[in-house]
Amino acid sequence: MPDSQLLGISSAGGFFFFRIQTFHLAELHRHVPRGVPAAHAHNVFHIVFYTADNDRNRILLNGTEVESLPGMLVMTSPGEPHSFSALLPGKTVYHELTFSLGNASGVFCGDWNQLMAHYSGIDNVSIPSMTLLCPSGIAALEKHFRDIGSQLNNLSGNTLPAHKTVMNMLEFLYSDVFAGKDLNRKDNTLDRVKAFIEKHYNDDLELKELGRRFFMSPEHLCRKFKEAYGVSPLKYAMELKISTAKNMLLYSEHSIKEISDRLGFADVYAFSKSFKKNAGIPPGKYRETGN
């Protein structure tokens, strides 16, 4: 019997039928110490949800190692390389829903943004690859997965109940999870990145660690942050350092070395070089002239 057409989409002049390819509840993958697992890609959409039993571990996503935490949702599009298994000693435990959209001529190989635009009827949707859910979101998504599992276990040839629950899951993700991130404008993850930098700019920030903290590849984070604020994350941190240094030079009795140490520079030379690059004059001269 054919699958229900509830989740099919019309795109590029053709109709693509929705079909569940793989479904797992609490699939467990233990770390196998035989080198780095190979990332793979295929023409399907993945919804992967790391459960409470998941160890704090690392996985591969789009060529980058990212942390897998309990309550983390990962959504990959066709063609995106990934490996959801544990890279470090321990295990990953996750629910997985994998589906495709295809017809006799081929498959729909758009990304999640395009697919959710079809389902929601709203253009310019921006779906993050990774999202850490709050406790209520975790409970709600867990129930959706359990319901789909129960319905798939009792199909009797009727895919409509399972497809309806998948539709409800997608509607929940769009309306309750992603809509709160202001999808059609700037992702508020960037606001949190900006706030974190403003709090920790005098630390030794690294783009790679920022990406890990906020579940984004360093390249993606840098590009999106620059699009939103006109400057890269690390340059923004440096601007805050120099602004603080100017105030300290003019309104404190701290020596240049003390200011350098307080702002996290490796030494006075590194501080003076960075200050001159940003302010146009050395810090000592700035203190003398007041501008």
Backbone torsions as a table, in degrees:
resi	resn	phi	psi	omega
1	MET	NA	145.5	178.1
2	PRO	-72.6	153.1	174.2
3	ASP	-67.4	158.6	174.6
4	SER	-62.5	155.6	-178.3
5	GLN	-101.5	17.9	-176.5
6	LEU	-58.2	-38.7	-174.6
7	LEU	-107.7	11.1	175.0
8	GLY	-67.9	157.4	179.0
9	ILE	-132.4	152.6	173.9
10	SER	-104.0	121.6	-176.3
11	SER	-150.8	139.5	176.9
12	ALA	51.9	39.5	176.0
13	GLY	79.9	5.2	179.9
14	GLY	-131.5	162.2	177.3
15	PHE	-106.9	129.8	-177.7
16	PHE	-111.5	125.6	-176.8
17	PHE	-87.1	134.1	177.8
18	PHE	-79.2	134.5	176.9
19	ARG	-146.2	127.1	174.7
20	ILE	-72.2	126.9	-179.1
21	GLN	-98.6	-42.7	-177.3
22	THR	-144.2	140.8	173.7
23	PHE	-142.4	129.9	177.5
24	HIS	-135.7	143.3	168.5
25	LEU	-109.4	128.0	175.7
26	ALA	50.7	49.7	176.1
27	GLU	-71.6	128.4	-175.2
28	LEU	-106.6	130.1	174.9
29	HIS	-126.5	114.2	176.7
30	ARG	-86.6	149.2	178.2
31	HIS	-63.9	132.0	176.5
32	VAL	-113.4	113.6	-175.0
33	PRO	-74.5	66.4	179.1
34	ARG	-128.8	42.0	-179.4
35	GLY	89.1	-179.2	-177.4
36	VAL	-74.4	127.8	177.1
37	PRO	-59.0	140.8	-179.2
38	ALA	-75.2	131.8	173.9
39	ALA	-73.4	150.5	179.4
40	HIS	-139.0	163.8	179.4
41	ALA	-143.7	148.2	177.3
42	HIS	-155.1	173.4	-172.0
43	ASN	-88.8	60.1	178.9
44	VAL	-138.3	164.7	173.2
45	PHE	-103.2	134.1	177.6
46	HIS	-111.5	137.5	163.3
47	ILE	-120.2	113.0	-176.6
48	VAL	-121.7	128.5	-175.8
49	PHE	-126.8	114.8	-177.6
50	TYR	-79.5	125.9	-170.7
51	THR	-85.9	177.6	-179.8
52	ALA	-63.2	-22.9	-179.5
53	ASP	-82.6	-7.2	-178.0
54	ASN	-68.8	134.4	172.8
55	ASP	-73.2	152.0	170.9
56	ARG	-67.4	108.8	-171.3
57	ASN	-139.3	-163.0	178.6
58	ARG	-135.5	146.1	178.8
59	ILE	-131.8	174.9	177.5
60	LEU	-107.4	132.3	178.7
61	LEU	-145.9	116.1	-179.8
62	ASN	54.5	42.3	175.9
63	GLY	79.3	5.1	-177.5
64	THR	-123.5	140.0	172.4
65	GLU	-76.7	129.5	177.1
66	VAL	-131.5	157.0	-178.3
67	GLU	-80.1	135.9	174.9
68	SER	-105.3	118.4	-177.0
69	LEU	-116.8	152.1	171.9
70	PRO	-56.6	132.7	-178.5
71	GLY	89.4	5.7	-179.4
72	MET	-90.6	133.5	177.5
73	LEU	-105.2	129.7	178.3
74	VAL	-121.6	131.1	179.8
75	MET	-129.0	115.5	-179.9
76	THR	-113.5	147.8	-178.6
77	SER	-99.7	166.0	175.9
78	PRO	-53.5	134.0	176.9
79	GLY	88.4	-7.3	-179.6
80	GLU	-83.9	121.0	-179.7
81	PRO	-69.1	141.0	-176.7
82	HIS	-160.7	160.3	166.6
83	SER	-148.8	115.9	-175.1
84	PHE	-87.9	1.9	-177.7
85	SER	-84.4	161.6	-175.5
86	ALA	-68.4	127.8	174.5
87	LEU	-86.8	-25.3	-176.9
88	LEU	-109.0	161.6	175.6
89	PRO	-52.4	134.1	-175.0
90	GLY	130.6	-146.4	-176.1
91	LYS	-151.6	159.4	164.8
92	THR	-115.5	140.9	177.5
93	VAL	-132.3	121.5	-175.8
94	TYR	-149.6	153.1	167.2
95	HIS	-86.2	146.5	-178.8
96	GLU	-139.7	131.3	169.5
97	LEU	-122.7	119.0	179.7
98	THR	-119.9	129.9	-179.7
99	PHE	-143.2	162.8	177.9
100	SER	-130.0	163.8	172.3
101	LEU	-128.7	118.6	-175.3
102	GLY	-151.1	173.7	173.7
103	ASN	-149.8	-170.9	-176.0
104	ALA	-64.5	-21.5	-176.8
105	SER	-92.7	-16.0	-178.6
106	GLY	157.1	-158.6	-176.9
107	VAL	-123.9	156.6	175.1
108	PHE	-81.3	117.6	-175.8
109	CYS	-112.9	25.7	172.6
110	GLY	-69.6	179.1	178.4
111	ASP	-102.0	-177.8	-178.5
112	TRP	-61.6	-35.5	179.3
113	ASN	-60.0	-45.9	-179.8
114	GLN	-68.1	-40.6	-178.6
115	LEU	-65.3	-45.1	180.0
116	MET	-69.4	-26.2	173.3
117	ALA	-66.4	-38.7	175.7
118	HIS	-62.4	-46.7	-175.2
119	TYR	-72.9	-35.6	-176.0
120	SER	-89.2	-24.4	-175.0
121	GLY	79.1	14.0	-178.9
122	ILE	-119.2	128.2	178.1
123	ASP	-79.7	171.4	175.2
124	ASN	60.3	34.3	175.4
125	VAL	-75.7	142.7	178.9
126	SER	-128.8	104.3	-177.1
127	ILE	-99.1	119.7	179.0
128	PRO	-69.4	147.8	178.3
129	SER	-67.7	-31.6	-177.2
130	MET	-135.8	140.2	178.2
131	THR	-144.1	131.8	174.6
132	LEU	-95.2	115.9	-173.2
133	LEU	-82.5	152.3	173.6
134	CYS	-78.4	167.4	-177.6
135	PRO	-54.5	-41.3	179.6
136	SER	-67.6	-36.9	177.0
137	GLY	-66.3	-38.3	177.7
138	ILE	-61.4	-47.1	-179.2
139	ALA	-62.7	-41.6	-178.4
140	ALA	-67.0	-45.2	-179.0
141	LEU	-68.0	-36.7	176.2
142	GLU	-58.1	-43.0	179.5
143	LYS	-64.8	-41.8	177.9
144	HIS	-58.5	-45.8	-179.8
145	PHE	-63.0	-43.7	-179.8
146	ARG	-62.7	-41.1	179.5
147	ASP	-64.8	-43.0	178.4
148	ILE	-62.0	-42.0	179.1
149	GLY	-60.4	-43.7	179.3
150	SER	-64.1	-40.9	-178.2
151	GLN	-71.3	-37.5	177.5
152	LEU	-68.6	-28.7	179.6
153	ASN	-74.7	-15.8	-179.1
154	ASN	-129.1	50.3	-173.5
155	LEU	-65.3	-52.9	-174.4
156	SER	53.4	34.2	177.5
157	GLY	83.0	-4.1	-177.0
158	ASN	-108.5	107.6	-178.7
159	THR	-88.9	-5.1	-175.0
160	LEU	-58.7	-47.2	-178.9
161	PRO	-58.9	-43.9	180.0
162	ALA	-65.5	-40.9	-179.9
163	HIS	-67.4	-35.2	176.5
164	LYS	-63.4	-39.4	180.0
165	THR	-70.4	-36.5	174.3
166	VAL	-61.3	-42.6	177.9
167	MET	-60.3	-43.2	177.8
168	ASN	-63.3	-37.9	177.6
169	MET	-62.8	-45.8	-179.9
170	LEU	-64.4	-38.8	178.4
171	GLU	-65.5	-39.9	176.5
172	PHE	-62.2	-46.3	-179.8
173	LEU	-61.7	-43.3	-177.9
174	TYR	-68.6	-50.1	-171.9
175	SER	-80.2	-40.5	-173.1
176	ASP	-97.1	-28.2	-177.3
177	VAL	-100.6	-56.9	-172.2
178	PHE	-83.1	-32.2	-177.8
179	ALA	-62.3	-31.4	176.6
180	GLY	-66.6	-12.4	178.7
181	LYS	-94.9	11.6	175.9
182	ASP	59.0	59.4	-169.1
183	LEU	-57.7	-36.8	-173.4
184	ASN	-85.9	-0.6	174.1
185	ARG	-127.4	-144.1	-177.1
186	LYS	-74.7	134.0	177.1
187	ASP	-65.4	126.1	-176.3
188	ASN	-70.5	-5.4	169.0
189	THR	-57.3	-36.9	180.0
190	LEU	-66.4	-33.9	175.4
191	ASP	-62.3	-39.5	179.9
192	ARG	-69.5	-37.1	175.3
193	VAL	-61.5	-46.0	-179.2
194	LYS	-61.3	-44.1	179.3
195	ALA	-64.3	-37.9	178.7
196	PHE	-64.3	-43.8	178.9
197	ILE	-62.6	-41.8	-179.3
198	GLU	-64.0	-26.5	178.9
199	LYS	-87.1	-29.1	-172.1
200	HIS	-121.5	21.4	-174.3
201	TYR	-63.9	-22.5	179.0
202	ASN	-86.8	3.2	171.9
203	ASP	-87.4	172.1	178.6
204	ASP	-86.2	77.8	-176.9
205	LEU	-73.0	141.5	175.5
206	GLU	-127.8	140.5	-177.6
207	LEU	-60.7	-38.1	-179.0
208	LYS	-62.6	-42.3	179.9
209	GLU	-71.0	-35.2	175.0
210	LEU	-61.0	-43.7	178.7
211	GLY	-60.5	-42.9	179.1
212	ARG	-63.9	-42.4	-178.2
213	ARG	-62.7	-36.7	-174.8
214	PHE	-110.5	18.9	171.6
215	PHE	57.6	45.0	177.5
216	MET	-137.9	148.7	173.8
217	SER	-67.9	150.2	179.9
218	PRO	-55.5	-40.4	-178.4
219	GLU	-66.1	-44.2	-179.4
220	HIS	-65.4	-43.4	179.1
221	LEU	-60.7	-46.7	-178.9
222	CYS	-61.9	-44.1	-178.5
223	ARG	-65.6	-46.7	-178.2
224	LYS	-67.5	-39.4	179.9
225	PHE	-64.6	-41.1	179.6
226	LYS	-67.6	-37.5	176.9
227	GLU	-63.1	-37.8	-176.3
228	ALA	-79.0	-38.7	-170.9
229	TYR	-121.2	-1.2	175.6
230	GLY	78.0	10.0	-177.9
231	VAL	-154.1	151.5	178.9
232	SER	-73.2	159.4	-179.4
233	PRO	-57.5	-45.3	-177.3
234	LEU	-71.3	-34.0	176.0
235	LYS	-67.8	-36.4	176.5
236	TYR	-63.4	-42.7	177.0
237	ALA	-60.6	-40.9	179.6
238	MET	-66.6	-39.7	177.9
239	GLU	-60.5	-39.1	177.6
240	LEU	-66.2	-39.5	177.7
241	LYS	-61.5	-46.2	-177.0
242	ILE	-67.9	-38.5	177.7
243	SER	-62.1	-43.3	177.7
244	THR	-65.4	-40.9	179.5
245	ALA	-60.7	-40.4	179.1
246	LYS	-59.9	-45.3	179.8
247	ASN	-64.0	-41.1	-179.2
248	MET	-68.2	-36.5	178.3
249	LEU	-65.1	-37.5	-175.8
250	LEU	-86.4	-33.4	-168.5
251	TYR	-121.8	13.4	175.8
252	SER	-133.1	167.2	178.3
253	GLU	-98.9	7.1	-178.9
254	HIS	-64.6	142.3	175.0
255	SER	-71.8	165.4	178.9
256	ILE	-61.6	-36.5	177.8
257	LYS	-65.8	-41.2	178.7
258	GLU	-63.3	-41.3	178.2
259	ILE	-64.0	-42.7	178.3
260	SER	-58.9	-44.7	-179.5
261	ASP	-66.1	-43.0	-178.1
262	ARG	-63.8	-30.6	-177.6
263	LEU	-94.0	5.3	171.7
264	GLY	81.8	18.3	176.7
265	PHE	-77.1	153.0	-177.8
266	ALA	-64.1	-38.8	178.9
267	ASP	-162.9	177.4	-177.7
268	VAL	-63.6	-36.0	-179.2
269	TYR	-62.2	-46.0	179.4
270	ALA	-62.9	-39.1	178.5
271	PHE	-64.6	-47.6	-178.2
272	SER	-62.6	-40.2	-179.9
273	LYS	-64.6	-45.4	-179.8
274	SER	-67.3	-40.4	-179.3
275	PHE	-63.4	-46.0	-179.3
276	LYS	-64.0	-37.5	179.6
277	LYS	-62.9	-37.9	-176.7
278	ASN	-89.7	-37.0	-174.6
279	ALA	-99.2	-15.6	178.1
280	GLY	91.7	-14.9	178.3
281	ILE	-139.3	159.0	178.4
282	PRO	-66.3	159.2	-177.8
283	PRO	-61.8	-37.4	178.6
284	GLY	-62.2	-41.9	178.9
285	LYS	-66.7	-37.7	179.1
286	TYR	-62.9	-41.3	179.4
287	ARG	-64.8	-37.8	-179.7
288	GLU	-67.7	-45.1	-173.1
289	THR	-89.9	-24.7	-179.4
290	GLY	80.9	8.1	176.9
291	ASN	-161.3	NA	NA
